[in-house]
Amino acid sequence: MNNAKSGIEQLRNNYFRAVDYWLIVPILMLTVIGLFVLNGVLSSGYTDYPQNLYRQAGAAVLGTVVALVICLLETHFLKLIGWVIYSVSIMLLLIMPFDGYDMTAKWGADLWMNLPIIGTFQPSELTKIGLVLVAAFLFEEMANKTMTSRRGFLYLGLIYAVPLLLIARKDAGSAMVIIFSFLFILFIWGFKYRYILLALSVAVVGGLPIFWNFLLSSMQKQRILSLLFQGSDPQSEYNLIQAKSAISSGGLVGNMTGSYVSVPVKESDFIYSAVSEHMGFIGTTAVIVLSFLFLMRCLYVASKTTQKAYSYIIIGLAGGFAFHFIENMGMNVGLLPITGIPLPFISLGGTALMVNFISIGIILNISMNRKISRR
């Protein structure tokens, strides 16, 4: 009995020593900031408040538990997990147009499903994780010369083509996240950045007319034009104008008047403006610093991981997070085009929050196993 008890205690102690707190603490702090800001936003006229806040808090707690449970898995299961996630996400993307649940009237595109028990769910969020996991192991095989580069890139092309064709037309933001995650892994794998820039330049010059005329909706075109020619169309720039007003009203510690600026989709796409409004310059700076610390820790862990596939996984997931952070903050201040990219761990969305914590669990798993193996 005493031996069993001591064994459990040793396992528990090893677990808590191995947890990478430099990764989990910034994320938990961002989540707390998100709940605080969402409480202020949702309490100002949202009909389903406080139930929507409770759901977000519940998703945060459940997501944290899921992330910590993923840490307990053997790292070599990540390859199997990647294929499972990828396959499930493709199946959901194929079913989505025929599931009878359409949010086009409200959000401009049919991006969500209504699943039993889970509720509304965006399959493209799951696709981002599955693609990174699957691609990482293919890149490792090419790096180790167990697979030729020609065959590897053929497989990668097939693996990426299916979800991108299903996602790009409806959700350009998620498509961009997937592409940038791939480019981050490609660069770390050893593809010279000048070739990446050359390929991007050729793709932009050659594909821009097709992309503009056939893939972008009229609303997406207008958002790009509004960024390039700010002030030319105040009606189409209404969201950005209001977001900037909300940010400027925050001052140092937040708007203390109780009179807040009306910003469309303030709880999600424009949550960064709400952070400034409710927490001021201190709050927005805290979000930037915490995001930076988290991303830098991801790069550090990736650099110290011995197996190449695990480094590629961390780089791919961290690259996706970086794109989300930069794009959301940039579009709120008028530096980047407006897209439906939420701010991770802060924007409203229970299923997105859960998927983000799954990514964190995978990164933590690799970091913890790295520490354990070094002992």
C-alpha positions as CSV (number, residue, x, y, z in Angstrom):
1,M,0.0,0.0,0.0
2,N,2.8,2.4,0.9
3,N,4.7,1.5,-2.2
4,A,1.6,2.2,-4.4
5,K,1.1,5.5,-2.6
6,S,4.7,6.6,-3.0
7,G,4.6,5.6,-6.7
8,I,1.5,7.8,-7.3
9,E,3.1,10.7,-5.4
10,Q,6.3,10.3,-7.4
11,L,4.3,10.3,-10.6
12,R,2.4,13.4,-9.5
13,N,5.6,15.2,-8.5
14,N,7.3,14.4,-11.8
15,Y,4.2,15.6,-13.7
16,F,4.1,19.0,-12.1
17,R,7.9,19.4,-12.4
18,A,7.7,18.6,-16.1
19,V,4.9,21.0,-17.0
20,D,6.2,23.9,-18.9
21,Y,4.8,26.9,-17.0
22,W,6.5,29.3,-19.3
23,L,4.0,28.1,-21.9
24,I,0.8,27.5,-19.8
25,V,0.9,30.7,-17.6
26,P,0.8,33.3,-20.4
27,I,-2.1,31.4,-22.0
28,L,-4.0,31.2,-18.8
29,M,-3.4,34.9,-18.2
30,L,-4.7,35.7,-21.7
31,T,-7.8,33.5,-21.0
32,V,-8.5,35.4,-17.8
33,I,-8.1,38.8,-19.6
34,G,-10.5,37.5,-22.3
35,L,-13.2,36.5,-19.7
36,F,-12.8,39.9,-17.9
37,V,-13.2,41.8,-21.2
38,L,-16.0,39.6,-22.5
39,N,-17.9,40.1,-19.3
40,G,-17.9,43.9,-19.9
41,V,-18.8,43.5,-23.6
42,L,-21.5,40.8,-23.2
43,S,-23.2,42.5,-20.3
44,S,-23.9,45.6,-22.5
45,G,-27.0,44.5,-24.3
46,Y,-26.4,40.8,-25.3
47,T,-29.6,38.9,-24.9
48,D,-28.1,35.6,-23.8
49,Y,-25.8,37.1,-21.2
50,P,-24.6,35.7,-18.8
51,Q,-25.1,32.2,-20.3
52,N,-22.7,33.0,-23.1
53,L,-20.1,34.0,-20.6
54,Y,-20.6,30.9,-18.6
55,R,-20.2,28.8,-21.7
56,Q,-16.9,30.6,-22.5
57,A,-15.7,30.1,-18.9
58,G,-16.7,26.4,-19.0
59,A,-14.8,25.9,-22.3
60,A,-11.8,27.5,-20.7
61,V,-11.8,25.2,-17.7
62,L,-12.5,22.1,-19.9
63,G,-9.9,23.2,-22.4
64,T,-7.3,23.5,-19.7
65,V,-8.1,20.0,-18.4
66,V,-7.9,18.6,-21.9
67,A,-4.5,20.2,-22.5
68,L,-3.2,18.8,-19.3
69,V,-4.6,15.3,-20.2
70,I,-2.9,15.5,-23.6
71,C,0.4,16.0,-21.8
72,L,0.0,12.5,-20.4
73,L,0.0,10.8,-23.8
74,E,3.1,9.2,-25.3
75,T,4.5,11.6,-27.8
76,H,4.7,8.9,-30.6
77,F,0.9,8.9,-30.6
78,L,0.9,12.4,-32.2
79,K,1.2,10.9,-35.7
80,L,-1.9,8.8,-35.2
81,I,-3.7,11.7,-33.6
82,G,-2.8,13.9,-36.5
83,W,-4.3,11.6,-39.1
84,V,-7.4,11.1,-37.0
85,I,-7.9,14.8,-36.6
86,Y,-7.3,15.4,-40.3
87,S,-9.7,12.7,-41.4
88,V,-12.5,13.9,-39.1
89,S,-12.1,17.5,-40.1
90,I,-12.3,16.6,-43.9
91,M,-15.4,14.5,-43.2
92,L,-17.0,17.4,-41.4
93,L,-16.1,19.9,-44.1
94,L,-17.7,17.6,-46.7
95,I,-20.8,17.2,-44.6
96,M,-21.1,20.9,-43.6
97,P,-22.9,22.1,-46.9
98,F,-25.6,19.5,-46.4
99,D,-26.2,19.5,-42.6
100,G,-29.1,22.0,-42.8
101,Y,-27.4,24.5,-40.5
102,D,-26.6,27.7,-42.4
103,M,-25.3,30.9,-40.8
104,T,-24.8,32.8,-44.1
105,A,-27.5,35.3,-43.4
106,K,-25.8,36.3,-40.1
107,W,-22.0,35.9,-40.9
108,G,-21.9,36.1,-44.7
109,A,-20.7,32.4,-45.1
110,D,-21.6,28.9,-44.1
111,L,-18.7,28.1,-41.8
112,W,-20.4,26.3,-38.9
113,M,-22.1,23.0,-38.1
114,N,-24.5,22.3,-35.3
115,L,-23.3,19.1,-33.7
116,P,-25.2,17.1,-31.0
117,I,-24.0,17.9,-27.4
118,I,-21.1,20.1,-28.8
119,G,-23.3,22.7,-30.4
120,T,-22.0,25.1,-33.1
121,F,-18.6,24.0,-34.4
122,Q,-16.3,25.3,-37.1
123,P,-14.5,22.4,-38.8
124,S,-11.8,24.6,-40.3
125,E,-10.4,25.2,-36.8
126,L,-9.8,21.4,-36.4
127,T,-8.3,21.2,-39.9
128,K,-5.5,23.6,-38.9
129,I,-4.2,21.2,-36.2
130,G,-4.6,18.1,-38.4
131,L,-2.7,19.5,-41.3
132,V,0.3,20.6,-39.1
133,L,0.6,17.2,-37.4
134,V,0.4,15.2,-40.7
135,A,2.7,17.6,-42.6
136,A,5.3,17.6,-39.8
137,F,5.9,13.9,-40.1
138,L,6.1,14.0,-43.9
139,F,8.7,16.8,-43.7
140,E,10.7,14.7,-41.2
141,E,10.7,11.8,-43.6
142,M,12.0,14.1,-46.3
143,A,14.6,15.6,-44.0
144,N,15.8,12.1,-43.0
145,K,16.0,11.0,-46.7
146,T,13.5,8.1,-46.1
147,M,11.3,9.8,-48.6
148,T,12.2,11.7,-51.7
149,S,11.3,15.4,-51.8
150,R,9.4,14.9,-55.0
151,R,7.2,12.3,-53.5
152,G,6.9,14.2,-50.2
153,F,5.7,17.4,-51.8
154,L,3.3,15.4,-54.0
155,Y,1.7,14.0,-50.8
156,L,1.7,17.4,-49.2
157,G,0.0,18.9,-52.2
158,L,-2.7,16.3,-52.1
159,I,-3.2,16.6,-48.3
160,Y,-3.4,20.4,-48.4
161,A,-5.4,20.7,-51.6
162,V,-8.6,19.0,-50.3
163,P,-9.2,21.2,-47.2
164,L,-8.0,24.4,-49.0
165,L,-10.5,23.9,-51.8
166,L,-13.3,23.3,-49.3
167,I,-12.3,26.3,-47.0
168,A,-10.8,29.0,-49.2
169,R,-14.0,30.2,-50.9
170,K,-15.9,30.5,-47.6
171,D,-13.2,31.3,-45.1
172,A,-10.2,33.1,-46.6
173,G,-8.9,33.9,-43.1
174,S,-8.6,30.2,-42.1
175,A,-7.1,29.4,-45.5
176,M,-4.4,32.1,-44.9
177,V,-3.6,30.6,-41.5
178,I,-3.2,27.1,-43.1
179,I,-0.9,28.5,-45.8
180,F,1.3,30.5,-43.4
181,S,1.6,27.6,-41.0
182,F,2.8,25.5,-43.9
183,L,5.3,28.2,-44.9
184,F,6.7,28.3,-41.4
185,I,7.4,24.6,-41.4
186,L,8.8,24.8,-44.9
187,F,11.3,27.4,-43.9
188,I,12.4,25.5,-40.8
189,W,12.7,22.3,-42.9
190,G,15.4,24.0,-44.9
191,F,13.7,25.7,-47.9
192,K,15.6,29.0,-48.3
193,Y,13.5,32.1,-47.6
194,R,14.5,33.7,-50.9
195,Y,12.9,30.8,-52.7
196,I,9.8,31.2,-50.5
197,L,9.6,34.9,-51.3
198,L,10.2,34.2,-55.0
199,A,7.4,31.6,-55.1
200,L,5.0,34.0,-53.2
201,S,5.8,36.8,-55.7
202,V,5.1,34.6,-58.6
203,A,1.9,33.3,-57.0
204,V,0.8,36.8,-56.2
205,V,1.5,38.2,-59.7
206,G,0.1,35.1,-61.5
207,G,-2.7,34.2,-59.2
208,L,-3.9,37.6,-58.1
209,P,-6.3,38.2,-61.0
210,I,-7.8,34.7,-60.5
211,F,-8.0,35.2,-56.7
212,W,-9.6,38.6,-57.1
213,N,-12.1,37.8,-59.8
214,F,-13.2,34.3,-58.8
215,L,-12.3,33.5,-55.1
216,L,-12.9,36.8,-53.2
217,S,-16.4,37.9,-52.4
218,S,-17.5,41.5,-52.9
219,M,-17.3,42.1,-49.1
220,Q,-13.7,40.8,-49.0
221,K,-12.7,42.9,-52.0
222,Q,-14.2,46.0,-50.3
223,R,-12.2,45.3,-47.1
224,I,-8.9,45.2,-49.0
225,L,-9.8,48.4,-50.9
226,S,-10.7,50.1,-47.6
227,L,-7.2,49.2,-46.2
228,L,-5.4,50.5,-49.3
229,F,-7.5,53.7,-49.6
230,Q,-8.5,54.5,-46.1
231,G,-11.1,57.3,-45.9
232,S,-12.4,56.7,-49.4
233,D,-15.6,54.9,-48.3
234,P,-16.6,55.7,-44.7
235,Q,-19.6,53.4,-45.0
236,S,-17.6,50.2,-45.7
237,E,-14.9,51.3,-43.2
238,Y,-17.5,51.7,-40.4
239,N,-16.2,48.8,-38.4
240,L,-12.6,50.0,-38.5
241,I,-13.6,53.6,-37.6
242,Q,-15.6,52.4,-34.6
243,A,-12.8,50.1,-33.5
244,K,-10.3,52.9,-33.6
245,S,-12.6,55.1,-31.6
246,A,-13.0,52.3,-29.0
247,I,-9.2,51.9,-28.7
248,S,-8.6,55.6,-28.3
249,S,-11.3,55.9,-25.6
250,G,-9.5,53.4,-23.4
251,G,-6.7,55.7,-22.3
252,L,-4.2,54.3,-19.8
253,V,-6.4,52.0,-17.7
254,G,-9.7,51.8,-19.6
255,N,-12.8,53.8,-20.2
256,M,-14.2,54.8,-16.8
257,T,-17.2,56.7,-18.1
258,G,-19.4,53.6,-18.6
259,S,-20.3,54.8,-22.1
260,Y,-18.8,52.5,-24.6
261,V,-18.3,52.8,-28.4
262,S,-20.6,50.5,-30.5
263,V,-18.3,48.2,-32.5
264,P,-19.8,45.4,-34.7
265,V,-18.6,41.9,-33.7
266,K,-16.9,43.4,-30.7
267,E,-17.0,40.1,-28.9
268,S,-14.9,38.3,-31.5
269,D,-13.2,39.9,-34.5
270,F,-12.9,43.3,-32.8
271,I,-12.2,42.1,-29.3
272,Y,-8.8,43.9,-29.2
273,S,-10.7,47.2,-29.4
274,A,-12.7,46.0,-26.3
275,V,-9.5,45.1,-24.5
276,S,-8.4,48.7,-24.9
277,E,-11.8,50.1,-24.0
278,H,-12.0,48.1,-20.7
279,M,-8.3,47.8,-19.8
280,G,-6.7,50.7,-21.6
281,F,-3.1,50.8,-22.8
282,I,-2.0,48.6,-19.9
283,G,-4.4,45.8,-21.1
284,T,-3.4,46.0,-24.7
285,T,0.3,46.0,-23.8
286,A,-0.3,43.0,-21.5
287,V,-1.9,41.1,-24.4
288,I,1.0,41.9,-26.7
289,V,3.7,40.9,-24.1
290,L,1.9,37.7,-23.1
291,S,1.5,36.7,-26.7
292,F,5.1,37.4,-27.4
293,L,6.3,35.5,-24.4
294,F,4.2,32.5,-25.4
295,L,5.5,32.5,-29.0
296,M,9.1,32.9,-28.0
297,R,8.8,30.0,-25.6
298,C,7.4,27.9,-28.4
299,L,10.4,28.8,-30.6
300,Y,12.8,27.9,-27.7
301,V,11.1,24.5,-27.1
302,A,11.2,23.8,-30.8
303,S,14.9,24.6,-30.9
304,K,15.6,22.2,-28.0
305,T,13.5,19.3,-29.3
306,T,15.7,16.5,-30.8
307,Q,13.1,14.9,-33.1
308,K,12.5,17.0,-36.2
309,A,8.8,16.2,-36.6
310,Y,8.1,17.6,-33.1
311,S,10.0,20.8,-33.9
312,Y,7.9,21.1,-37.1
313,I,4.7,20.6,-35.1
314,I,5.5,23.3,-32.6
315,I,6.6,25.7,-35.4
316,G,3.5,25.0,-37.4
317,L,1.1,25.5,-34.5
318,A,3.0,28.6,-33.2
319,G,3.0,30.0,-36.7
320,G,-0.8,29.7,-36.8
321,F,-1.1,31.4,-33.4
322,A,1.2,34.2,-34.5
323,F,-0.8,34.8,-37.6
324,H,-4.0,35.0,-35.5
325,F,-2.4,37.4,-33.0
326,I,-0.8,39.7,-35.6
327,E,-3.8,39.8,-38.0
328,N,-6.4,40.4,-35.3
329,M,-4.5,43.2,-33.6
330,G,-3.4,44.6,-37.0
331,M,-6.9,44.8,-38.5
332,N,-8.2,46.5,-35.3
333,V,-5.8,49.4,-35.7
334,G,-6.1,49.6,-39.5
335,L,-2.7,48.1,-40.4
336,L,-4.0,44.9,-42.0
337,P,-7.2,44.0,-43.9
338,I,-10.3,43.0,-41.9
339,T,-10.8,39.3,-41.8
340,G,-12.8,36.9,-39.6
341,I,-9.7,36.1,-37.6
342,P,-10.4,36.0,-33.8
343,L,-7.9,36.8,-31.1
344,P,-6.8,33.4,-29.5
345,F,-8.0,32.7,-25.9
346,I,-9.7,36.1,-25.8
347,S,-12.4,36.2,-28.5
348,L,-15.8,34.7,-27.8
349,G,-16.2,31.1,-29.1
350,G,-16.2,28.0,-26.9
351,T,-15.3,25.5,-29.6
352,A,-12.5,27.7,-31.0
353,L,-11.2,28.0,-27.4
354,M,-11.3,24.3,-27.0
355,V,-9.4,23.7,-30.2
356,N,-6.8,26.3,-29.2
357,F,-6.2,24.4,-25.9
358,I,-5.8,21.1,-27.8
359,S,-2.9,22.9,-29.7
360,I,-1.5,24.0,-26.4
361,G,-1.8,20.4,-25.0
362,I,0.2,19.1,-28.0
363,I,2.9,21.7,-27.6
364,L,3.0,21.0,-23.8
365,N,3.2,17.3,-24.5
366,I,6.4,17.8,-26.6
367,S,7.9,20.2,-24.1
368,M,7.3,17.8,-21.2
369,N,8.6,14.8,-22.9
370,R,11.7,16.8,-23.9
371,K,12.3,17.5,-20.2
372,I,11.6,14.0,-19.1
373,S,14.0,12.5,-21.7
374,R,16.8,14.8,-20.6
375,R,16.5,13.5,-17.1
